[in-house]
Amino acid sequence: MAQATEGYGGAPWLIGDMVLITGMTVIVKLQGGTYPAVQLVFLRALIGCGLIAPLVWRHRRDFAAMRQPWRNAGRVACNAVALTCNFVAVAALPLALVTAISFTRPPVSMLLAVALLREKVSAWGWAGTALAFAGVLVMIGPVAVVQGLGLLAAFGSVVFGSMAAIQTRALRDESAVVMMLFYVVGLLLLTGLPAWAVWVPVQGGDLPALLAIGALAQLGQFCFLRAYRASPASVLAPLSYGALVLATGAGWLFFDEVPTLFTLAGIAVIIVALRVVQGPRR
């Protein structure tokens, strides 16, 4: 029983991350027609630096015990590319479609966890992941092929996001505060010059929304780190499919993206998959 609790201990943190990031994504989509994606990423990181500054000062001794600076840097680089790609896709495509494509990430993450971290995956885990992936295909299948940068960005976010998730799991013994500071400072350094090149002056009326992007993102990042410190990537990857329901509801509520029968059928398959991945009741 203790082992099972420990294995799924990261689930509540992951749920919190999903709720927060869904809220952030809605705001990004609303602002994406005004500001370039890389500028939004830069502003998100800048706001995040301010928010975590007191926490960094309080835990400043953790930095002396930092163990893997280069792995931290690699994680941040993957996240910077994944996040920018995601913001481009959110601004260009329907929210449900972007989220559906993003849910090809858990199978990729699971494969990387097995190959690189030598994590074990049960037969139920593989079956649940395959079923959830089939649910995603149900949603994407009837959609006409989308040309342009949005679709490429969505799949780019999947690849680099999966690599970042694996790096996060490998850094599970690192201080969460150290990882959060690496994340926001790394994003600032990597996106600063590109953001400056396409900078759009920020309007005063948009400041609350931009501040909310940074705040929600930082809180979500904290929850995400706690989730992957508490549970293996192979456990959390299938559970993250629950975000698809949140994103579909948000798209309907805020952008009049009414879910089709294929969307609802895909969600139903994914919900069944979440039960399958837990295995039979004892």
PAGU-782132 format. One line per 4 residues: their letters; for each residue x, y, z of N, C-alpha, C, O, CB. Coordinates in steps of 0.02 Angstrom, whole numbers, m for minus. Glycine has a CB too. Layout:
<nodes>
A	X/Y/Z/X/Y/Z/X/Y/Z/X/Y/Z/X/Y/Z | ...
</nodes>
This chain:
<nodes>
MAQA	41/m61/0/0/0/0/43/63/0/28/111/m36/m47/0/61 | 97/62/41/141/120/44/173/134/m23/179/191/m45/195/111/97 | 193/80/m57/224/88/m122/176/118/m172/196/161/m212/250/21/m147 | 113/97/m171/64/123/m218/52/197/m205/47/236/m252/m2/85/m213
TEGY	47/216/m140/36/286/m123/94/329/m148/83/383/m175/27/295/m48 | 155/304/m137/213/342/m159/214/349/m235/233/401/m261/277/308/m135 | 194/296/m270/195/298/m342/149/350/m371/166/382/m421/178/231/m370 | 91/360/m339/42/409/m364/40/472/m323/m7/512/m328/m27/377/m365
GGAP	91/483/m281/92/542/m239/97/607/m278/77/660/m253/149/538/m192 | 123/604/m339/128/664/m380/65/683/m417/61/736/m447/183/656/m430 | 14/639/m415/m48/651/m453/m83/716/m434/m102/754/m478/m95/592/m444 | m93/730/m369/m127/794/m352/m89/855/m376/m119/904/m397/m137/799/m277
WLIG	m23/852/m372/17/908/m397/10/916/m472/7/972/m498/91/898/m379 | 6/860/m508/m2/863/m580/m70/892/m599/m76/930/m647/7/794/m612 | m122/875/m561/m189/902/m574/m188/978/m563/m217/1015/m603/m241/869/m527 | m155/1000/m510/m149/1072/m499/m114/1107/m556/m134/1161/m577/m113/1085/m434
DMVL	m61/1076/m580/m25/1104/m637/m70/1110/m698/m68/1161/m733/37/1061/m653 | m110/1059/m711/m153/1059/m770/m205/1115/m767/m218/1148/m817/m188/992/m777 | m234/1125/m708/m284/1178/m700/m253/1247/m711/m280/1289/m747/m317/1175/m630 | m195/1258/m681/m162/1323/m687/m139/1337/m759/m147/1392/m784/m101/1325/m640
ITGM	m112/1286/m791/m87/1296/m859/m144/1304/m909/m137/1340/m959/m43/1236/m880 | m201/1272/m896/m259/1284/m939/m281/1357/m935/m295/1388/m987/m318/1238/m919 | m282/1385/m875/m299/1456/m868/m249/1500/m903/m269/1549/m936/m302/1474/m795 | m185/1484/m897/m134/1523/m932/m142/1519/m1008/m134/1569/m1043/m65/1499/m912
TVIV	m158/1459/m1033/m165/1449/m1105/m222/1491/m1133/m216/1518/m1188/m177/1376/m1120 | m276/1497/m1096/m333/1539/m1118/m309/1611/m1127/m325/1643/m1177/m391/1535/m1067 | m271/1636/m1079/m247/1705/m1083/m198/1713/m1141/m200/1763/m1176/m214/1726/m1017 | m155/1664/m1151/m107/1667/m1206/m143/1670/m1273/m123/1708/m1317/m60/1606/m1204
KLQG	m196/1630/m1280/m233/1631/m1342/m267/1699/m1353/m271/1723/m1409/m286/1574/m1342 | m292/1728/m1299/m324/1793/m1305/m273/1847/m1324/m290/1894/m1361/m357/1812/m1239 | m212/1841/m1300/m160/1891/m1313/m118/1875/m1374/m80/1918/m1397/m116/1899/m1252 | m123/1814/m1400/m79/1792/m1454/m88/1830/m1518/m42/1831/m1559/m91/1720/m1467
GTYP	m146/1861/m1529/m155/1900/m1589/m123/1969/m1586/m117/2003/m1637/m228/1908/m1603 | m101/1989/m1526/m71/2055/m1517/4/2052/m1509/40/2094/m1536/m102/2088/m1457 | 28/2003/m1471/99/1999/m1455/130/1935/m1484/97/1882/m1481/111/2003/m1379 | 191/1938/m1510/225/1878/m1536/236/1826/m1480/243/1844/m1422/293/1896/m1568
AVQL	237/1763/m1499/243/1709/m1450/306/1715/m1409/305/1706/m1348/241/1641/m1484 | 362/1731/m1442/426/1735/m1406/426/1793/m1356/458/1789/m1304/485/1742/m1455 | 390/1847/m1371/384/1902/m1324/343/1881/m1263/360/1899/m1207/352/1963/m1357 | 290/1842/m1273/250/1818/m1218/291/1771/m1173/285/1773/m1112/188/1781/m1243
VFLR	334/1729/m1204/377/1685/m1164/426/1726/m1123/436/1712/m1064/415/1636/m1210 | 455/1777/m1154/502/1820/m1118/468/1855/m1059/495/1857/m1004/533/1872/m1166 | 409/1883/m1071/373/1918/m1018/353/1870/m962/354/1887/m903/312/1953/m1046 | 334/1810/m982/316/1759/m932/376/1745/m887/369/1741/m826/293/1693/m966
ALIG	436/1738/m916/496/1725/m876/514/1784/m833/535/1776/m776/554/1707/m922 | 507/1845/m860/525/1905/m823/481/1912/m761/505/1927/m706/518/1968/m868 | 416/1902/m770/369/1905/m713/384/1849/m663/381/1859/m603/297/1900/m737 | 401/1790/m690/417/1734/m646/478/1748/m603/480/1727/m545/429/1672/m687
CGLI	528/1783/m630/587/1800/m591/569/1843/m531/594/1832/m475/638/1837/m634 | 525/1891/m542/504/1933/m487/465/1895/m435/472/1908/m375/462/1990/m513 | 424/1848/m456/381/1811/m409/421/1764/m365/405/1754/m306/329/1772/m447 | 474/1734/m393/511/1684/m353/571/1714/m317/605/1678/m280/534/1628/m398
APLV	584/1779/m327/643/1809/m295/644/1799/m219/696/1780/m192/645/1884/m311 | 588/1811/m183/590/1799/m110/604/1726/m93/639/1711/m44/524/1820/m79 | 576/1680/m133/587/1609/m120/660/1590/m132/689/1551/m95/542/1567/m165 | 690/1619/m185/761/1606/m200/805/1631/m143/852/1596/m123/781/1640/m267
WRHR	790/1690/m118/831/1717/m62/824/1674/0/873/1662/36/809/1790/m46 | 764/1651/13/753/1610/73/791/1544/69/816/1519/119/679/1596/82 | 796/1515/9/828/1450/m1/895/1457/m37/916/1412/m73/782/1403/m41 | 929/1513/m27/991/1527/m64/1046/1475/m51/1089/1465/m93/1017/1596/m46
RDFA	1044/1443/8/1095/1393/23/1089/1331/m21/1137/1293/m28/1092/1373/96 | 1030/1321/m50/1021/1262/m93/1066/1265/m154/1084/1213/m182/948/1257/m116 | 1085/1326/m175/1125/1332/m236/1196/1306/m226/1228/1285/m275/1126/1404/m258 | 1220/1307/m165/1286/1280/m151/1288/1204/m158/1340/1174/m170/1309/1300/m81
AMRQ	1229/1174/m152/1224/1101/m157/1200/1077/m225/1183/1019/m234/1178/1074/m104 | 1198/1123/m274/1174/1105/m341/1219/1051/m370/1281/1056/m368/1172/1167/m387 | 1189/999/m398/1226/940/m419/1237/935/m495/1289/912/m517/1192/879/m396 | 1188/956/m534/1191/944/m606/1174/1007/m645/1120/1011/m675/1143/886/m626
PWRN	1219/1057/m646/1203/1119/m681/1193/1110/m756/1150/1143/m786/1258/1169/m670 | 1230/1065/m787/1224/1056/m860/1159/1021/m878/1129/1036/m930/1284/1017/m887 | 1138/975/m837/1073/943/m850/1017/993/m840/967/993/m877/1062/881/m805 | 1023/1037/m790/975/1091/m781/972/1136/m843/918/1155/m865/993/1132/m719
AGRV	1031/1152/m869/1033/1195/m928/1000/1162/m989/965/1194/m1027/1106/1214/m944 | 1013/1097/m997/981/1061/m1052/906/1058/m1046/870/1064/m1095/1009/991/m1056 | 882/1049/m985/810/1049/m972/779/1116/m991/727/1118/m1023/795/1033/m899 | 812/1170/m971/785/1237/m986/784/1250/m1061/737/1279/m1087/827/1290/m950
ACNA	837/1229/m1096/839/1239/m1169/781/1204/m1203/749/1232/m1247/906/1215/m1197 | 768/1141/m1182/712/1104/m1211/646/1138/m1195/602/1142/m1238/711/1031/m1185 | 640/1162/m1134/578/1196/m1114/568/1261/m1153/511/1278/m1170/579/1211/m1040 | 622/1298/m1166/616/1361/m1202/588/1349/m1273/544/1386/m1296/684/1397/m1206
VALT	615/1299/m1306/590/1283/m1374/519/1258/m1371/477/1278/m1411/636/1231/m1407 | 505/1213/m1324/437/1184/m1318/386/1238/m1303/331/1237/m1332/436/1130/m1265 | 402/1283/m1258/354/1334/m1237/340/1384/m1294/283/1403/m1306/381/1372/m1176 | 393/1404/m1329/383/1450/m1385/341/1418/m1439/296/1449/m1467/451/1473/m1414
CNFV	356/1354/m1455/316/1318/m1504/243/1314/m1482/198/1322/m1523/345/1248/m1515 | 233/1301/m1418/165/1294/m1393/126/1359/m1398/68/1359/m1417/166/1271/m1320 | 158/1415/m1383/125/1480/m1388/107/1496/m1460/54/1524/m1474/169/1535/m1358 | 151/1479/m1507/136/1489/m1578/76/1447/m1598/31/1472/m1632/197/1471/m1622
AVAA	75/1384/m1577/20/1339/m1595/m47/1362/m1565/m98/1361/m1598/35/1268/m1573 | m46/1383/m1501/m107/1405/m1467/m138/1465/m1503/m199/1470/m1509/m92/1423/m1394 | m95/1511/m1526/m120/1571/m1560/m147/1555/m1629/m191/1591/m1654/m65/1623/m1565 | m122/1501/m1662/m139/1488/m1731/m194/1435/m1741/m228/1436/m1792/m78/1466/m1767
LPLA	m203/1390/m1692/m248/1333/m1701/m302/1332/m1647/m294/1364/m1595/m208/1267/m1701 | m356/1295/m1659/m407/1285/m1607/m376/1253/m1545/m332/1210/m1551/m465/1241/m1633 | m399/1274/m1486/m369/1250/m1424/m374/1175/m1416/m327/1143/m1393/m402/1284/m1365 | m431/1146/m1434/m440/1074/m1428/m391/1036/m1472/m366/983/m1453/m512/1054/m1444
LVTA	m378/1061/m1533/m332/1028/m1578/m261/1031/m1552/m225/981/m1555/m336/1059/m1648 | m241/1089/m1528/m173/1096/m1500/m164/1048/m1441/m112/1015/m1436/m161/1168/m1477 | m214/1044/m1398/m209/1001/m1340/m209/927/m1361/m173/887/m1332/m267/1014/m1292 | m250/910/m1411/m251/841/m1435/m182/821/m1461/m159/766/m1447/m304/833/m1489
ISFT	m151/864/m1500/m84/849/m1526/m35/843/m1468/10/800/m1469/m61/904/m1575 | m43/886/m1417/4/884/m1360/1/818/m1323/48/799/m1289/m10/941/m1312 | m55/782/m1330/m61/719/m1295/m31/660/m1332/m43/602/m1314/m133/705/m1281 | 7/675/m1383/54/624/m1408/118/626/m1366/163/585/m1376/69/635/m1483
RPPV	123/676/m1320/184/682/m1279/191/625/m1228/246/600/m1221/183/748/m1242 | 138/604/m1192/147/551/m1142/177/486/m1170/221/458/m1138/81/536/m1110 | 154/461/m1228/187/401/m1254/261/413/m1269/303/369/m1258/152/377/m1316 | 277/473/m1295/347/489/m1308/386/492/m1243/441/466/m1238/353/556/m1346
SMLL	357/524/m1192/390/528/m1127/400/459/m1096/452/445/m1066/349/572/m1079 | 349/416/m1103/354/349/m1075/410/310/m1108/448/275/m1075/288/312/m1082 | 414/315/m1174/468/280/m1210/536/306/m1190/583/267/m1181/458/289/m1286 | 542/371/m1182/606/400/m1161/623/380/m1089/681/368/m1073/605/477/m1166
AVAL	572/375/m1046/584/355/m977/610/283/m973/654/268/m933/519/361/m936 | 584/241/m1016/608/172/m1018/678/168/m1046/721/133/m1020/560/128/m1060 | 690/205/m1101/755/201/m1136/811/236/m1097/867/211/m1095/749/231/m1205 | 796/294/m1067/849/334/m1037/854/328/m961/908/331/m933/839/407/m1055
LREK	797/319/m928/797/315/m855/787/245/m829/789/233/m768/742/359/m828 | 778/197/m874/769/126/m855/709/116/m808/711/72/m765/832/100/m822 | 657/157/m817/597/148/m777/557/89/m803/559/72/m862/555/212/m777 | 519/58/m758/478/0/m776/406/22/m788/380/64/m751/482/m54/m721
VSAW	376/m6/m839/306/10/m855/267/m56/m856/286/m104/m889/300/46/m924 | 211/m57/m819/170/m117/m816/132/m127/m881/126/m81/m922/122/m114/m757 | 105/m187/m890/65/m201/m950/4/m156/m952/m17/m134/m1005/44/m275/m951 | m25/m143/m893/m83/m98/m890/m64/m27/m909/m103/9/m941/m114/m99/m819
GWAG	m4/m7/m891/20/59/m910/26/67/m985/5/117/m1013/86/74/m877 | 55/16/m1017/61/18/m1090/m7/17/m1123/m20/53/m1171/103/m41/m1115 | m52/m26/m1097/m119/m31/m1127/m157/35/m1120/m189/57/m1168/m159/m88/m1095 | m154/65/m1060/m188/129/m1050/m161/184/m1093/m200/224/m1120/m184/149/m978
TALA	m96/187/m1101/m65/238/m1143/m84/229/m1216/m100/277/m1251/12/237/m1135 | m83/166/m1239/m103/152/m1309/m176/172/m1321/m193/200/m1373/m92/78/m1327 | m219/157/m1272/m290/173/m1279/m300/249/m1280/m339/275/m1319/m331/142/m1223 | m264/284/m1236/m269/357/m1235/m244/388/m1300/m274/435/m1326/m230/386/m1176
FAGV	m191/361/m1327/m164/385/m1390/m216/374/m1446/m223/416/m1490/m97/351/m1407 | m251/317/m1443/m303/304/m1492/m358/356/m1487/m387/378/m1537/m332/233/m1483 | m374/377/m1425/m424/430/m1415/m403/495/m1447/m445/530/m1476/m437/440/m1342 | m339/511/m1443/m313/571/m1476/m321/566/m1551/m341/614/m1584/m239/582/m1458
LVMI	m307/507/m1579/m313/497/m1651/m386/505/m1674/m399/529/m1728/m287/428/m1671 | m433/484/m1631/m504/493/m1647/m519/567/m1655/m557/586/m1700/m549/461/m1593 | m490/608/m1612/m503/680/m1615/m470/712/m1676/m499/756/m1708/m478/714/m1551 | m409/691/m1691/m371/723/m1746/m394/697/m1813/m393/734/m1863/m297/711/m1737
GPVA	m413/633/m1816/m427/600/m1879/m470/638/m1928/m451/645/m1986/m457/536/m1867 | m530/663/m1908/m574/695/m1956/m555/767/m1973/m586/798/m2017/m644/694/m1930 | m505/793/m1938/m486/863/m1950/m446/868/m2015/m400/829/m2027/m445/891/m1891 | m464/917/m2056/m427/927/m2118/m354/945/m2102/m340/975/m2050/m459/983/m2161
VVQG	m309/925/m2146/m239/939/m2136/m228/1015/m2132/m247/1052/m2177/m196/908/m2194 | m197/1036/m2079/m185/1107/m2068/m116/1125/m2093/m66/1096/m2071/m192/1125/m1993 | m113/1172/m2139/m49/1193/m2167/m21/1251/m2126/m58/1288/m2094/m56/1213/m2241 | 44/1259/m2126/74/1317/m2096/111/1303/m2031/119/1245/m2010/23/1368/m2084
LGLL	133/1357/m2001/177/1354/m1943/143/1325/m1882/175/1292/m1841/203/1422/m1927 | 78/1336/m1874/43/1314/m1813/49/1239/m1801/64/1219/m1745/m29/1332/m1818 | 37/1199/m1852/39/1127/m1844/111/1103/m1829/121/1060/m1786/12/1092/m1906 | 160/1130/m1866/229/1112/m1854/250/1131/m1783/286/1093/m1750/276/1146/m1905
AAFG	227/1189/m1760/244/1211/m1693/214/1165/m1641/246/1150/m1590/220/1283/m1681 | 153/1141/m1652/121/1096/m1604/160/1032/m1595/169/1009/m1539/50/1081/m1627 | 183/1003/m1650/222/941/m1645/293/954/m1619/322/912/m1585/226/907/m1713 | 321/1013/m1635/385/1031/m1606/382/1036/m1530/428/1017/m1495/410/1097/m1635
SVVF	327/1063/m1506/317/1067/m1433/314/998/m1401/338/989/m1345/253/1106/m1418 | 285/950/m1436/281/882/m1410/351/852/m1401/367/825/m1349/240/837/m1457 | 392/858/m1453/459/828/m1451/502/858/m1396/530/822/m1355/494/836/m1519 | 506/924/m1394/550/956/m1346/520/955/m1275/556/953/m1226/563/1029/m1367
GSMA	453/955/m1270/422/949/m1205/435/880/m1174/445/875/m1113/348/961/m1210 | 434/828/m1214/449/761/m1189/521/757/m1164/534/727/m1112/437/709/m1244 | 567/787/m1201/636/786/m1179/645/824/m1113/683/803/m1070/681/817/m1233 | 608/880/m1105/612/918/m1043/584/878/m984/611/880/m929/574/984/m1050
AIQT	529/841/m995/499/801/m942/547/748/m917/551/735/m857/434/769/m967 | 583/717/m963/631/665/m943/688/695/m903/711/666/m854/658/628/m1005 | 711/754/m924/764/788/m887/739/806/m816/778/801/m768/786/851/m924 | 676/825/m810/648/843/m745/648/783/m698/666/789/m640/577/870/m753
RALR	629/725/m724/629/665/m683/700/646/m662/711/624/m606/595/606/m721 | 748/654/m707/818/638/m691/846/685/m638/893/667/m603/861/642/m755 | 815/744/m631/838/794/m582/795/792/m518/791/842/m482/836/864/m612 | 763/736/m504/715/733/m448/748/746/m380/714/764/m333/681/665/m446
DESA	815/737/m375/849/750/m311/874/822/m306/902/841/m255/907/702/m303 | 865/861/m359/887/931/m358/836/974/m321/776/958/m320/897/957/m431 | 859/1029/m292/814/1075/m258/763/1104/m306/781/1126/m361/854/1131/m223 | 699/1105/m286/647/1134/m329/659/1208/m342/645/1232/m397/578/1124/m297
VVMM	685/1244/m292/699/1315/m300/754/1326/m351/750/1372/m393/718/1347/m233 | 806/1285/m349/860/1290/m398/833/1279/m468/850/1315/m514/916/1239/m382 | 790/1229/m476/763/1213/m542/718/1269/m567/718/1285/m627/725/1147/m540 | 679/1299/m523/635/1354/m543/675/1414/m565/657/1446/m614/588/1373/m485
LFYV	729/1430/m529/771/1488/m548/805/1475/m615/808/1519/m658/823/1504/m494 | 832/1415/m623/863/1396/m687/813/1406/m744/830/1430/m798/888/1324/m686 | 751/1386/m731/699/1388/m782/686/1460/m805/688/1474/m865/635/1357/m756 | 671/1505/m758/652/1573/m777/711/1612/m804/704/1649/m853/621/1610/m718
VGLL	770/1605/m773/829/1641/m798/850/1614/m866/868/1652/m911/888/1634/m748 | 846/1548/m875/862/1519/m939/816/1543/m994/839/1559/m1050/860/1444/m935 | 751/1547/m979/704/1572/m1029/719/1645/m1047/715/1665/m1105/631/1566/m1002 | 737/1685/m996/754/1755/m1010/813/1760/m1057/811/1799/m1105/770/1791/m944
LLTG	865/1721/m1044/926/1725/m1085/914/1699/m1156/939/1727/m1204/982/1685/m1052 | 875/1646/m1161/865/1614/m1227/815/1652/m1271/819/1648/m1332/842/1543/m1218 | 768/1687/m1240/716/1721/m1279/725/1797/m1282/689/1831/m1319/648/1705/m1252 | 773/1824/m1244/781/1896/m1240/794/1928/m1308/760/1975/m1327/836/1913/m1194
LPAW	844/1904/m1343/862/1933/m1408/807/1923/m1461/789/1971/m1494/927/1903/m1434 | 780/1862/m1469/725/1854/m1517/664/1897/m1500/632/1923/m1545/704/1781/m1520 | 649/1905/m1435/592/1946/m1416/604/2019/m1433/559/2054/m1457/578/1939/m1340 | 665/2043/m1421/682/2112/m1437/675/2126/m1512/655/2180/m1533/754/2128/m1414
AVWV	691/2076/m1553/689/2085/m1626/618/2095/m1651/608/2127/m1703/721/2025/m1660 | 568/2068/m1616/499/2072/m1641/454/2108/m1590/393/2100/m1592/471/2002/m1655 | 483/2147/m1546/447/2175/m1488/389/2220/m1510/396/2263/m1553/495/2214/m1445 | 332/2208/m1478/273/2251/m1485/262/2288/m1420/258/2255/m1367/209/2209/m1506
PVQG	258/2355/m1420/248/2392/m1357/188/2366/m1318/134/2355/m1347/241/2467/m1371 | 197/2358/m1254/144/2331/m1211/95/2386/m1192/115/2439/m1168/174/2299/m1146 | 31/2373/m1204/m21/2421/m1187/m39/2414/m1113/m39/2359/m1086/m83/2410/m1232 | m54/2470/m1081/m70/2469/m1010/m128/2424/m992/m128/2391/m940/m85/2538/m987
GDLP	m178/2421/m1036/m236/2379/m1023/m221/2305/m1025/m260/2265/m999/m290/2394/m1071 | m165/2286/m1055/m147/2215/m1061/m103/2192/m1002/m91/2132/m996/m110/2203/m1126 | m81/2238/m961/m35/2219/m906/m64/2167/m859/m29/2120/m841/m16/2280/m867 | m128/2173/m836/m154/2121/m791/m152/2052/m823/m136/2003/m789/m225/2138/m772
ALLA	m170/2047/m887/m169/1981/m920/m98/1954/m925/m87/1894/m914/m201/1986/m990 | m50/1997/m942/19/1974/m948/47/1954/m880/85/1905/m875/62/2029/m979 | 29/1990/m828/50/1971/m760/20/1904/m741/52/1863/m708/29/2025/m710 | m43/1893/m761/m76/1829/m745/m41/1771/m780/m35/1717/m751/m150/1832/m765
IGAL	m18/1782/m842/18/1730/m878/79/1708/m837/91/1648/m827/40/1754/m948 | 118/1757/m814/177/1741/m775/161/1707/m709/195/1659/m690/217/1804/m762 | 110/1732/m674/93/1704/m609/67/1633/m614/89/1589/m577/40/1748/m574 | 20/1621/m661/m7/1554/m669/46/1505/m692/49/1448/m670/m65/1555/m719
AQLG	89/1528/m737/142/1485/m762/190/1465/m707/211/1407/m703/181/1520/m818 | 208/1513/m663/256/1498/m610/226/1450/m559/260/1404/m536/278/1562/m576 | 163/1461/m541/131/1415/m495/124/1345/m526/134/1295/m492/62/1442/m475 | 108/1343/m590/103/1279/m624/170/1244/m627/174/1183/m619/76/1289/m694
QFCF	224/1282/m639/291/1253/m640/309/1222/m574/339/1169/m571/343/1306/m660 | 291/1256/m519/304/1229/m452/267/1162/m442/296/1114/m418/282/1279/m398 | 203/1161/m462/164/1099/m456/193/1043/m499/196/985/m478/91/1111/m475 | 215/1061/m559/244/1013/m605/307/982/m575/316/921/m578/260/1046/m672
LRAY	351/1023/m547/412/997/m517/397/952/m458/428/899/m451/457/1055/m495 | 349/971/m417/331/929/m360/303/862/m383/315/811/m353/281/965/m315 | 264/863/m437/235/801/m464/289/753/m485/287/694/m468/189/816/m522 | 338/778/m523/390/733/m550/442/714/m499/480/667/m509/423/766/m609
RASP	445/751/m444/488/730/m389/456/673/m349/491/632/m319/504/789/m342 | 389/670/m349/353/622/m308/336/557/m345/328/505/m313/289/653/m284 | 332/559/m412/310/500/m449/352/491/m512/378/540/m539/236/505/m467 | 358/429/m536/395/417/m598/359/447/m658/298/453/m659/405/342/m609
ASVL	398/465/m709/369/492/m771/321/443/m803/271/463/m833/425/511/m820 | 337/378/m797/294/327/m828/225/324/m795/178/301/m826/328/260/m824 | 219/346/m732/154/349/m697/117/413/m716/57/411/m729/164/345/m621 | 152/469/m716/119/533/m727/99/544/m799/49/578/m813/165/589/m705
APLS	137/516/m846/123/530/m917/51/512/m936/16/554/m965/171/490/m961 | 26/451/m922/m43/436/m941/m95/478/m903/m146/496/m930/m58/363/m929 | m81/494/m839/m128/533/m799/m139/603/m828/m192/633/m817/m105/538/m727 | m90/629/m862/m94/697/m888/m146/705/m943/m161/761/m963/m26/719/m913
YGAL	m174/650/m967/m226/655/m1018/m288/692/m992/m328/716/m1032/m245/586/m1042 | m296/697/m927/m353/733/m899/m355/806/m920/m409/836/m920/m353/728/m825 | m298/835/m938/m296/905/m960/m335/915/m1024/m357/971/m1039/m224/927/m970 | m345/863/m1063/m382/869/m1125/m454/890/m1113/m482/929/m1151/m380/803/m1164
VLAT	m484/863/m1060/m552/882/m1042/m555/956/m1023/m601/992/m1043/m579/838/m985 | m506/978/m984/m504/1048/m964/m496/1095/m1024/m530/1146/m1028/m446/1060/m915 | m452/1077/m1070/m439/1120/m1128/m500/1123/m1174/m516/1175/m1201/m379/1095/m1166 | m533/1066/m1183/m592/1065/m1226/m647/1109/m1196/m681/1146/m1232/m618/994/m1236
GAGW	m657/1104/m1130/m706/1146/m1097/m689/1220/m1102/m733/1261/m1112/m714/1126/m1025 | m625/1236/m1094/m603/1306/m1099/m613/1334/m1169/m633/1391/m1178/m530/1313/m1077 | m598/1292/m1220/m608/1314/m1288/m680/1329/m1303/m696/1376/m1340/m581/1263/m1336 | m724/1288/m1276/m797/1297/m1286/m821/1361/m1250/m859/1400/m1277/m837/1235/m1261
LFFD	m797/1369/m1188/m821/1424/m1147/m796/1492/m1170/m834/1541/m1171/m800/1412/m1075 | m732/1496/m1189/m702/1561/m1204/m697/1578/m1278/m693/1636/m1296/m634/1563/m1173 | m696/1526/m1322/m683/1539/m1392/m736/1509/m1439/m726/1507/m1499/m616/1512/m1411 | m792/1487/m1410/m847/1458/m1450/m823/1400/m1493/m850/1389/m1548/m878/1511/m1493
EVPT	m775/1363/m1470/m751/1303/m1506/m792/1243/m1482/m771/1205/m1439/m673/1291/m1494 | m851/1237/m1511/m898/1184/m1489/m869/1115/m1506/m851/1103/m1564/m968/1193/m1523 | m863/1071/m1456/m835/1005/m1470/m879/964/m1517/m940/963/m1509/m824/968/m1405 | m849/931/m1564/m885/888/m1611/m896/819/m1579/m871/805/m1525/m847/881/m1678
LFTL	m934/777/m1614/m943/708/m1590/m876/671/m1586/m865/631/m1541/m991/670/m1636 | m831/686/m1634/m765/655/m1632/m727/677/m1571/m692/637/m1539/m725/671/m1696 | m733/741/m1552/m699/766/m1493/m725/731/m1431/m686/709/m1389/m709/842/m1487 | m791/726/m1424/m821/694/m1366/m803/619/m1363/m791/592/m1309/m897/703/m1366
AGIA	m803/587/m1422/m785/516/m1424/m713/506/m1402/m697/460/m1365/m796/487/m1494 | m669/550/m1426/m598/545/m1407/m589/555/m1332/m549/519/m1301/m558/597/m1444 | m625/603/m1303/m620/615/m1231/m644/554/m1192/m615/534/m1142/m660/677/m1211 | m699/523/m1216/m726/464/m1183/m674/407/m1183/m665/373/m1132/m790/440/m1217
VIIV	m641/398/m1239/m589/346/m1243/m533/360/m1194/m507/315/m1162/m561/340/m1315 | m513/424/m1190/m458/443/m1146/m476/433/m1073/m435/411/m1033/m439/516/m1158 | m538/449/m1055/m560/438/m985/m558/364/m968/m536/345/m913/m632/465/m975 | m580/321/m1014/m575/249/m1002/m502/228/m994/m485/186/m952/m607/209/m1061
ALRV	m458/259/m1034/m387/242/m1031/m357/259/m963/m314/223/m939/m350/279/m1086 | m381/314/m933/m356/333/m867/m372/281/m814/m335/271/m766/m384/401/m846 | m429/247/m824/m447/193/m777/m406/131/m792/m384/96/m746/m523/177/m782 | m395/117/m855/m357/57/m874/m286/60/m849/m259/9/m826/m357/49/m950
VQGP	m255/119/m852/m184/125/m834/m172/110/m759/m116/94/m740/m159/195/m851 | m225/116/m718/m219/100/m647/m219/25/m633/m204/4/m577/m274/133/m609 | m237/m14/m683/m238/m86/m674/m301/m111/m640/m343/m70/m622/m178/m107/m634 | m308/m176/m633/m369/m204/m602/m373/m189/m528/m322/m183/m495/m371/m279/m613
RR	m434/m182/m503/m444/m172/m431/m426/m235/m393/m439/m291/m415/m518/m151/m417 | m396/m224/m335/m377/m283/m294/m428/m294/m239/m420/m341/m200/m306/m272/m263
</nodes>
